[in-house]
C-alpha cells in the first residue's frame, strides 16, 4: 500500500484498557490526566480525549476482557510526565517505574498500575 496524504500510518490506532468498575477507572484516568473522558455513546466504555487524527482508545467493562491481563499501552503526557506522576497515588494507582530517560533523546517514560490492576506506561517528549 502506498502512503498518501490522507492515510495515516501509526503503530497503534486504538487501545482498550479493561476494568472491573468503569466509574472508578474513569475517575482514575480523569484525575491522572486532568482531562474529561467521553461516556455518551456506550454504557460499557469511556473514551480517552484525542484529536480526530490521533490515536484513540477507551476503558471497557466487558465480561470477556479482564483487568490485569491486557496489553501495555503508553499514554502521551504532553511534556507533563512529572505532573501526571504526582497524581498517580491520589487517584488510586501505584508507580511501578519512576520517570526514566528513553535512550537516544526520545523523551521519558514511567510505568504504573492503575485502579483496576492494569500496567500502563506513560510517555513524554
C-alpha positions in Angstrom: 0.0 0.0 0.0 1.4 3.4 -0.9 1.4 6.3 1.5 -0.8 9.2 0.7 -1.6 12.4 2.5 -5.0 11.1 3.5 -3.7 7.8 5.0 -2.0 7.9 8.4 0.3 5.1 9.4 0.6 4.6 13.1 2.0 1.8 15.2 -1.2 1.9 17.3 -4.5 3.3 16.2 -6.7 2.1 19.1 -6.4 0.6 22.5 -8.7 -0.8 25.1 -8.0 -0.9 28.9 -10.2 -3.4 30.6 -11.7 -2.5 34.0 -14.0 -4.1 36.6 -15.5 -0.8 37.7 -16.0 1.7 34.9 -16.8 4.6 37.2 -13.7 4.0 39.3 -11.4 3.6 36.3 -12.9 6.7 34.6 -12.3 8.7 37.8 -8.7 7.4 38.0 -7.8 8.4 34.4 -9.6 11.7 34.5 -7.7 12.6 37.7 -4.4 11.2 36.4 -4.5 13.0 33.0 -6.6 16.0 34.2 -8.9 15.5 31.3 -12.6 14.6 30.9 -13.4 11.2 29.2 -16.4 10.8 26.9 -19.1 8.4 28.0 -22.1 9.4 25.9 -22.1 6.7 23.3 -21.9 3.3 25.2 -22.5 2.5 28.8 -19.6 -0.1 28.8 -17.0 2.4 27.5 -15.2 5.6 28.4 -13.2 7.2 25.6 -9.9 9.0 26.2 -9.7 12.5 24.8 -7.8 12.7 21.4 -7.5 14.7 18.3 -9.5 13.5 15.3 -6.4 12.3 13.5 -4.7 10.9 16.6 -4.6 7.5 18.1 -7.5 6.9 20.4 -8.7 4.3 22.9 -11.1 3.5 25.6 -11.7 2.0 29.0 -14.0 -1.1 28.6 -16.1 -3.1 31.0 -16.8 -6.4 29.3 -17.2 -10.0 30.6 -14.5 -11.3 28.1 -11.9 -8.6 28.9 -10.4 -8.9 32.4 -8.3 -6.2 34.1 -4.6 -7.0 34.7 -4.2 -9.3 31.6 -4.2 -6.6 28.9 -1.6 -5.2 26.6 0.8 -2.5 27.8 0.0 0.8 26.3 1.8 4.1 26.6 -0.3 7.2 27.1 1.0 10.6 25.9 1.6 13.1 28.8 2.3 16.1 26.5 5.5 17.1 28.3 4.0 16.9 31.7 5.2 13.5 32.9 6.2 14.8 36.4 2.8 16.4 36.9 1.0 13.2 35.8 3.1 11.0 38.1 2.4 13.3 41.0 -1.3 12.4 40.7 -1.0 8.6 40.5 -1.2 7.7 44.2 -4.1 10.1 44.9 -6.0 8.6 42.0 -5.7 5.1 43.4 -2.7 3.9 41.4 0.9 2.9 42.1 4.0 4.0 40.3 5.9 0.8 39.3 8.8 2.5 37.5 9.6 6.2 38.1 10.4 8.7 35.3 13.2 7.2 33.2 15.0 8.6 30.2 14.5 6.9 26.9 18.0 6.4 25.3 18.6 8.4 22.1 16.7 11.6 23.1 13.2 10.1 22.8 11.9 11.7 26.0 11.0 9.9 29.2 8.7 7.2 30.3 7.3 5.7 33.5 5.1 2.7 34.4 2.2 2.4 36.8 -0.6 0.1 38.0 -4.0 1.7 37.6 -7.0 1.5 39.9 -8.1 -1.7 38.0 -4.7 -3.5 38.3 -3.6 -2.9 34.7 0.0 -2.0 34.0 0.1 1.3 32.0 3.0 3.2 30.5 3.3 7.0 30.4 5.5 8.8 27.8 6.5 12.4 27.3 9.0 14.1 25.0 
